Amino acid sequence: MIKVDALILIGKPGSGKGTQSGILKQKFRMEAIPYGDFFRNIATDQGFLADKVANSINKGEFLPYWMPSYVLIDYLVKNHNNKTGIILDGAARSKEEAIIVHKVLTWFEREYKVIYIDVPDEVVIDRLSERLQLLEREDDKPEHIQNRITTYNNSVIPSIEYFIGKGKLITINGDQSMEKVSSDILGALK
């Protein structure tokens, strides 16, 4: 297996990042840092920060690139002696954030790989529509889905290109069964 201390999962909304994060967490006994869940929890609080975060999430917009980086830095500073591997679910969603994540993980001497779960837009729309029926997430509503995809395409593609340049990216076809995606990820990490 490739020696990694951190895995970064990148993919469009509905690509299966959260599902694969859970599978990888159990398989490799890594700790997941689910950025989306972290910020959705903040959005349910009261006050200035909660209102700003909720407004961005509800519109399907990304938060400023430095906010998710803060979560990673805070975790690594507080757990610097803990060498348990980490999974970053939904991190590095802009080139600026990718640069920070790379620098932080490199400084903390965490070898990492980026797993890009590639899914066509049409599949994303179908999956998010199905998920909305189950979870009723504000950002999965039809009026926000296209904005999320557009934001993703404008922001995340430069991040993916950055990680390609660093030799860190593994691309996985996400338009297949959950089991096949998992199998492909595990195969790529061997």
C-alpha positions as CSV (number, residue, x, y, z in Angstrom):
1,M,0.0,0.0,0.0
2,I,1.1,3.6,-0.7
3,K,2.3,5.1,2.6
4,V,-0.1,8.0,3.4
5,D,-0.9,9.8,6.6
6,A,-3.7,11.8,5.0
7,L,-6.3,11.3,2.3
8,I,-8.1,14.2,0.8
9,L,-11.4,13.4,-0.9
10,I,-12.5,15.8,-3.6
11,G,-15.7,15.5,-5.7
12,K,-18.8,17.2,-6.7
13,P,-21.7,17.4,-4.3
14,G,-23.3,13.9,-4.3
15,S,-20.2,12.2,-5.6
16,G,-20.0,9.9,-2.6
17,K,-17.2,11.6,-0.6
18,G,-18.9,11.1,2.7
19,T,-19.7,7.5,2.0
20,Q,-16.2,6.7,0.9
21,S,-14.7,8.6,3.8
22,G,-16.6,6.3,6.2
23,I,-15.4,3.2,4.4
24,L,-11.8,4.4,4.3
25,K,-11.9,5.4,7.9
26,Q,-12.9,1.9,9.0
27,K,-10.5,0.2,6.5
28,F,-7.4,2.1,7.5
29,R,-8.4,3.2,11.1
30,M,-8.0,6.8,10.1
31,E,-9.8,9.8,11.6
32,A,-12.2,11.7,9.4
33,I,-12.4,15.5,9.4
34,P,-15.8,16.1,7.7
35,Y,-15.6,19.8,6.7
36,G,-19.2,19.9,5.5
37,D,-20.6,18.5,8.7
38,F,-18.4,20.8,10.7
39,F,-19.7,23.9,8.9
40,R,-23.3,22.8,8.8
41,N,-23.2,22.4,12.6
42,I,-21.9,26.0,12.9
43,A,-24.7,27.2,10.7
44,T,-27.3,25.9,13.2
45,D,-25.9,28.1,16.0
46,Q,-26.9,31.7,16.6
47,G,-24.9,34.8,15.8
48,F,-22.8,36.5,13.2
49,L,-20.6,33.5,12.2
50,A,-23.6,31.1,12.1
51,D,-25.6,33.5,9.9
52,K,-22.6,34.0,7.5
53,V,-21.9,30.3,7.2
54,A,-25.6,29.4,6.9
55,N,-26.1,32.0,4.2
56,S,-23.2,30.6,2.1
57,I,-24.3,27.0,2.6
58,N,-27.9,27.7,1.8
59,K,-27.0,29.4,-1.5
60,G,-24.7,26.5,-2.4
61,E,-21.6,28.8,-2.2
62,F,-18.2,27.9,-0.9
63,L,-16.9,29.5,2.3
64,P,-13.8,31.6,2.0
65,Y,-10.8,29.4,1.3
66,W,-9.1,30.1,4.6
67,M,-12.0,28.8,6.8
68,P,-11.6,25.1,6.0
69,S,-7.9,25.4,6.3
70,Y,-8.4,26.7,9.8
71,V,-10.2,23.5,10.7
72,L,-7.2,21.4,9.4
73,I,-4.6,23.6,11.2
74,D,-6.5,23.6,14.4
75,Y,-6.8,19.8,14.3
76,L,-3.1,19.2,13.6
77,V,-2.0,21.7,16.2
78,K,-4.2,20.1,18.9
79,N,-3.2,16.5,17.8
80,H,0.4,17.0,16.7
81,N,1.6,14.0,18.7
82,N,-1.1,11.8,17.3
83,K,0.1,10.0,14.2
84,T,-3.3,8.5,13.3
85,G,-4.0,9.1,9.7
86,I,-6.6,11.6,8.7
87,I,-9.2,11.8,6.0
88,L,-10.2,15.3,4.8
89,D,-13.7,15.1,3.3
90,G,-14.5,18.2,1.2
91,A,-11.2,20.0,1.7
92,A,-9.1,21.9,-0.9
93,R,-12.0,23.2,-2.9
94,S,-10.1,26.0,-4.4
95,K,-6.5,26.4,-5.6
96,E,-5.8,28.8,-2.7
97,E,-7.0,26.2,-0.2
98,A,-5.2,23.4,-2.0
99,I,-1.9,25.3,-1.6
100,I,-2.5,25.9,2.1
101,V,-3.5,22.2,2.6
102,H,-0.4,21.1,0.8
103,K,1.8,23.4,2.8
104,V,0.2,22.5,6.2
105,L,0.4,18.7,5.6
106,T,4.0,19.0,4.3
107,W,5.0,21.1,7.3
108,F,3.4,18.5,9.7
109,E,5.2,15.8,7.7
110,R,2.0,14.1,6.7
111,E,2.4,12.2,3.4
112,Y,-0.9,12.5,1.5
113,K,-2.9,11.6,-1.6
114,V,-5.9,13.3,-3.1
115,I,-8.7,11.1,-4.3
116,Y,-10.9,12.8,-6.9
117,I,-14.2,11.0,-7.3
118,D,-15.3,12.1,-10.7
119,V,-19.0,12.1,-11.5
120,P,-20.9,13.7,-14.4
121,D,-23.2,16.7,-13.7
122,E,-26.3,14.7,-14.7
123,V,-25.6,12.0,-12.1
124,V,-25.0,14.7,-9.4
125,I,-28.4,16.2,-10.1
126,D,-30.1,12.8,-9.8
127,R,-28.2,11.9,-6.6
128,L,-28.9,15.2,-4.9
129,S,-32.6,15.1,-5.9
130,E,-32.8,11.6,-4.3
131,R,-30.9,12.7,-1.2
132,L,-33.2,15.7,-0.8
133,Q,-36.1,13.4,-0.4
134,L,-34.3,11.6,2.5
135,L,-32.5,14.3,4.3
136,E,-34.1,17.6,3.2
137,R,-30.8,19.5,3.2
138,E,-31.3,23.2,2.2
139,D,-28.3,23.1,-0.2
140,D,-29.8,20.0,-2.0
141,K,-32.9,21.9,-3.1
142,P,-33.2,22.2,-6.9
143,E,-32.7,25.9,-7.0
144,H,-29.3,25.5,-5.4
145,I,-28.0,22.3,-7.1
146,Q,-27.0,24.1,-10.4
147,N,-25.2,26.8,-8.4
148,R,-23.3,24.2,-6.4
149,I,-22.2,22.5,-9.6
150,T,-21.2,25.8,-11.3
151,T,-19.3,26.9,-8.1
152,Y,-17.6,23.5,-8.0
153,N,-16.5,23.6,-11.7
154,N,-15.2,27.2,-11.3
155,S,-13.4,26.6,-8.0
156,V,-12.4,23.0,-7.7
157,I,-11.0,22.3,-11.1
158,P,-7.9,24.6,-10.5
159,S,-7.4,22.7,-7.2
160,I,-7.4,19.4,-9.0
161,E,-4.9,20.8,-11.5
162,Y,-2.7,21.9,-8.7
163,F,-2.7,18.4,-7.1
164,I,-2.0,16.9,-10.5
165,G,1.1,19.1,-10.7
166,K,2.2,17.9,-7.3
167,G,1.8,14.3,-8.3
168,K,-0.8,13.7,-5.6
169,L,-4.0,13.1,-7.5
170,I,-5.8,9.8,-8.0
171,T,-8.9,10.0,-10.2
172,I,-11.7,7.5,-9.5
173,N,-14.8,7.0,-11.7
174,G,-17.6,7.8,-9.3
175,D,-20.4,6.9,-11.7
176,Q,-20.5,3.3,-10.6
177,S,-21.7,1.4,-7.6
178,M,-20.5,2.4,-4.1
179,E,-18.7,-1.0,-3.8
180,K,-16.9,-0.5,-7.1
181,V,-15.8,3.0,-6.2
182,S,-14.4,1.7,-2.9
183,S,-12.7,-1.2,-4.7
184,D,-11.1,1.2,-7.2
185,I,-9.9,3.5,-4.4
186,L,-8.4,0.6,-2.5
187,G,-6.7,-0.7,-5.7
188,A,-5.2,2.7,-6.4
189,L,-3.8,3.0,-2.9
190,K,-1.9,-0.4,-3.2
